[in-house]
Amino acid sequence: MTKAHTPHPAFDARATDIVILGGKSSFINFLLKHDGEPKQQLTVQSGLSRVTSKIDPVIFDGQIERQSLHFLQLRKGQRVVIVDTPGLSDSDSDDEGQRIALEIATWLRETLKKTVFGGVIWVHDLSADRDNGAQARRNLAKLAGICPEVTAETVALLTTKWSLPESSQVFPARETQLKASNWANLVGSGAHVIRLYPDSEKEGPSSAWRVIRHTLWRLDVRLGRQSLEEVLRLRADLEKNGKAIPEEANALVDALRGGLTLQKEVSALLENAVDQGEAAEENIRGRAQKLQRLHETAILNKSLFYAALVPALRRKRIAFNALVVQ
């Protein structure tokens, strides 16, 4: 069940919270509708006026459990926090745009001291001819310049209005042009372009949650890589100090590597699932079951490996505890 959204600056942040900068209020409203809170809606901009004037975290409980796949690193009980922010617009002066970017980045930097950064969802209306994608490139660069956690790999470029009559004839070419021009560096550095399709009252909410699932999955992949790097470093420390390497360390490495390989396969399927609805869901579920077994193997071998570590490495407990979330 969704918790009533908490206005800024009051936010009871938890260390396990996954914070995602969530694009526009209309996108968050789709999420609220699908999560059983149709009466809890954010005000949506009409015309050129900026409605969202403050940073507003919207907290969703139980979303990890409700996803149709298993994660390698994320765990049940983690809350998903989608953040509505003041808009960054081409109509802003340089000073105003920088002020808004600084406000968002400062809030994010302070929040991330206590939470996990899930990523940024940038919403792009393909029906708006005047927006050639430069806005996303400029404003994401502003955020990244202030908050280093914002990298291209954490960005989802979400294209919308695919339900309009002209979408099938016009929008694919516009999307391709964006990828080849103003979004080229972002995409080349790891950003993903995703479609919110269709944007209907019936389908939009579930489509919106598929976008969040995709964002959570990409976070899980990044955490998996970090975990593997840390285990390899700890194993190398043992070898360097002439200590025996517990067999659980090798088993943990194998589980994490196997999980990362499986994650790559699921990532490709998720790309289709966002755009094609249920078409790819069965394949995702099959691989998700395998991933769950690897998750359980990693949890077990993490515990055994840690128990076998020499005292010198036990002092690295804080770093090690982040390896695989139980």
Phi, psi and omega in degrees: 000143181280135174279142178307135187294146188256120182289149175293143005265001182289115181206110182283074186292140176243154182298335183266356180297139177254113186261125180234125172287115200260020176076226188267159180300324181297324178294316179296325177297324174301317180296319180296320179298316182290335183267011174085021179234060183295336181278342181265097185232146175271151179289131183259140181294139170231137184076211185260357184284147177269117181274312181288110183249358180220165177276126190228099179284132176248119189261129178242120177267150170077012184283328177298318180293329187272353179291151183272019176216162177261147180257159177275325186245318183291155186226163176298145179097346177284133178273148173257124183245109179264127189253119172274131185232160171302140183288149172254119190236152174297337181282348179289148169289164179302319181295317181292317178298320179293324180296315180295316179299320179294319179298313180296313183294323179295315178299316182295318181298317178292319181294323183288351173293339184238358186224184179252134180274118181271327179143188180235132172251114179260118183269126181236120180277109183290346179277350181270095183300329186289339182265107182264015178093351180293330181299315179299314182300313183293313187284327174293327176294323177298313180297316182295328179293336182258325183237101187296344178294337179279100177241167180303324182295340180267002188259133168247121178266106189260114179267140186232178179075028180288353178271353180292150183304324183277000188298316185292332180271325191253319191293321179303321179292322178295318180297316178298320179295320177300316180296330184270348185240261188290340178260002187301313181293321178298311181295319179296336180263004174121354177292150180248141174259125184231148177258134168270102191217130348275167179267045180270161178298329182281313188262336187305313181301314180292325176297321179298320180288334173294327176294317178295319178301317179298319179294317177296321180297316180295324173298315180300321178296315180297318179294325178296318178297317179297318179298315180298316179299320181291319178296317179297322179293317179295321178295321178294324177298318178299313182296319181297325182268012176070023181265151177291140179269116180301144180296337177295331178296315179294322178295323178293317177299316180299319181294317180292318178295318177298321178295319180294322177297316179294324179298323178298319179296316181293325180302317179295321178292324179295324176304317179288324183295323179296319185273332190246012177069237187275357188302323184259003189295322183296316177297322179297316182297321179297316178289330179297323179295320176296320181295324178298319178295321177294323177300314180295321177296318180295319179300312182298312184287335173298312181298316181292320179297314181298319180297333183269355183293147176290157183306325182298323180278337178297336178291350179264029187302320183299315179294320185290326182298342180273358187297300181226119183287132183273000000 
